Amino acid sequence: MNPSNANLSVAILAGMLSFISPCVLPLVPAYLGYMTGATVQQGTLQAGRTAVLGHALAFVWGFTLVFVAIFGIGADLLRTALGPAYRTSIQWIGGVLLIGFGLHFLGLFNFPWLDMTRKFDIRPSRRLGYARSLLMGLGFAAGWTPCVGPFLGLLLGMSSNVAAVPLFVAYSLGLGVPFVLTALSMGQLSRRLRRYTGRSFDLRLAGRTVLRDLNAVSMVSGLLMIGMGILLLANQVTMLNQWIAPLLPAWLQGI
């Protein structure tokens, strides 16, 4: 039950959406500055590029360990131990929750706990060097789970049909690569992304306002959650291959 390129593409997209979400993107320069001990002036880090990149890679490795070891391996072990019962439960519970998460992103329903962030106040000594950033990555994965929880739930739902570990590796890449690129840009990428993702709009149909204060991130996230929830409830997750595979580049389809 290895995941297809379509499944992995959804996982990568989930990671990217997590990165540009309002509870992660604005804090990226501050995280990079805190890890390196650099100051942040007008969204730009005042530090050596090599050091910033090294700390960013260690940070990404830290949260990847948590996502893969706890969620990925844990989901695979549960599926092996419980068999068909796990698949059925995840499909029904996960499907309902994902639809609820989607409605939350679209502003049609509210889960107050999704707007809260459980921060682990981990401040290891700067004498630890890159190990300091690794520890902060571990803390980020644990502390920001309420914020990225819907996306992790999305992957757990998909794991009822395919292996979970590759999905969480792909998710970590989707979240980690933009973080590293932001480090290479010395924080400028984060500022530019906020300029576009922060724009909101109202969705109007037939002259009536249907949804208020939407932005591109919340709309795409909401539609993705609702779509995956419906597929889970209908036991039709494999339809992703029919919809997404033709959109992928030829070289990726052949992997």
N, C-alpha and C positions, 0 to 999 in steps of 0.2 A: 504494500500500500504506500508506495513512494509518491510524494506530491508531484503533480504535473507542473509545467512551467506556468500555467494559468494560476494555480494555487500559490506558487512562489511569488508571482507578480502581485497578487492581492496582498500578500504578506509584506512585500517591499513597500507597496503603496500605503499600507497601514502604518508602517514605520515612518514614512515621510510625512504623513498627516499628523502623527504624534509629534514630530519635530516642530512643525509649523503651528501647532495648537497654541492657544493663548497662554496656557499655563507652563509651556516649555520654552518657546522661542524667545520671549523677552528676557529670560534669565540666562540665556546661553553666554553672552559676554561676561556677565558677572561670575558665572561658574568658571570660565576660562581665566578670568582675572584672579579669582580666589585661589585656583589651583597653582597658578604660576607666580602669585605674589605681585602681579603687575597691576598698574592702575588702568582704569578705563575712562578715556576722555572722548566725549561725543560719540560713544559707541565703538571706539577704536582702541585696541589693546596697545599699551606702551610696553612692549617686551620683545625679546628676540623671537623670530619666527620659528626657529628650530626647537626651542624650548617649549613654545606654545603647542607646536604640533606633537611633540613627544607626550606632553601631558594630556592632550586630547585623545591620542591613541590609547593611553593607559586608562583613561576614563571610559572610553567606549568598550574596551576589553572588560572592564569591571561590570558594567550593566549587562553586557552580553553573557557573562558567566551566570548571572542571576536568572535572566530570562530563559536561557537554554537549560541550565541545570535544574531549576525549580519547576518552571512551567513546561518546558519541552519534554525533558526526561520524565517528569512527574506525570504528564498526560499520557505518555506512551506506556508507562508502567501501569497506570490505572486501566487503560484500554486492554492491555494484555491480561491483567488480573480479573477484570470484570466481564470481559468479552462482549457479547451482543447487548447486555444490559447497559453497559457504559454508553455504547453508541446511541441507543434509543433515548436514554436519559439526557445526554448532551444535546441531541437533536431537538428534543421538545423544550427543555429548559433553556438551552442556548438560543433557540429560535425566538422564543418569547422575549427573552432579555435583550437580544440584539434589536428586535423591532422597537422595544421600549427605549433602548439607547439611541436609536435612530430618531425617534420622535423627540427625544431630549435635545439632540444636536439641532434639530429643525425648530426648536422652540415650542413644540406642541405639547410637550409633557416635561415635567421637571423632576429629576432625581437630585435632591440637594447635596447628597454625599459625593456626586460626581464633580461638584464645584469646589470641593475641599481638597486640600493637599496635605498629606501626612509627611512632614519633613523629618528626616532623621538628622539630627544635629551632629553630624560627623565632621570633626575638624582635626584631622591628624596633623602631627607635627610636620613642618616644612622640611625638617631634616630627613624625612623619609624619601624625598625626591619623587620619582615617578610612582612609587608605591603609594604615596599620598593620594594621587589622582585615581589610582586603581581602587582604593578604599572608598573614595568619594563616588566612584561609579557604582560600586556595590550599594552604597547608601541611596543614590539616586533611584536605582531600580526598585528598591524597597519602599522608599518614601514617596515616590511619585506614582505608585500603582493606582490610587484613585483617579488620577488625572488621565493616565493611559489605559485604565482598566477596561473601557469598552473595546479598545483595539486588541488587548490581550484576550478578552472574551471572544472576540471574532475569531482569533486563531485557535482558541480552545474548541470552539464550535466546529471549525474546519477539521480539527484533528480527530473528529469522530470517524472520519473516512480515510484519512491519510496520516502518515507519520508526523508527529508534532515537532521533533527536533529540527528538521530542515525548515519548517515554517518559522520557528523562532530565531533561527540563524538568519533567515531572509529578513525578518522584521528588524532584527538588530542592525543589519546592514542598512536598511531603509532609514533607521533612526540615526545610525552612527556616521554614515558617509557625509550627510549634510553637516553634522557636528564637526567633523574633521575639515571639511571645506570651509566652514566658518572660521576655524582656527587658522587655516592657511590665509584667509582674507583678513586676518587680525580683527575679526568681529564685524567687518563691514557687511558681509553677506546677511547676517542676522538683521541688521538695521534696514537693509534694502527689502528683505522679505516682509518685515513688519509693516513697511510702507504699503504693501499690496494686500497682505492677508488681513490687515486691520480694517480695510474698507468694508462698510456694511451697506446693505440695500434692502428694500422691501419687495417682496414678490407679489405682483398684482395680476389678477385674472378677472376679465370682464369688468374692469374698472374698480374692482374691490381688492383691498389688501388682504392677502391670504396669510402670508408670513412676514413678520417684521424683524428687522435688525439681523438679517442673514449676512454671512460672508462666505467666500468661496470654500474655506476650510470646513465650516459647519455644514454647508449644503452637501459637499461631496461626502463628508463623513457620515452624515445622516442617511443619505441615499444608499451608501455602501452597506451600512448596518442593516437597514430595512431590507434591502435586496438579499443579503446573505441570510437574514433571519427567515425570510420567506422560503428560500431554497432549502434551508435546514428543515423547516417544518414539513416541506413537501418531499424531503429526501431526494433532492435533485441538485446537490452540490456539484455533481459531475458535469452539469450543464455549463459550468465555468469554462470548460475546455472548448465547448462549441462557440461561446461568446467571445472569449478573450484570446484564445490561441491564434485566430486569423489576424488579430491586431498586432501580434508580436513580430519583431523583425525576423527575417528568414534564418539568420544565424542562431537566434535564440530558440526558434522552434526546433532546430536540429539537435539541440543539446540533450 
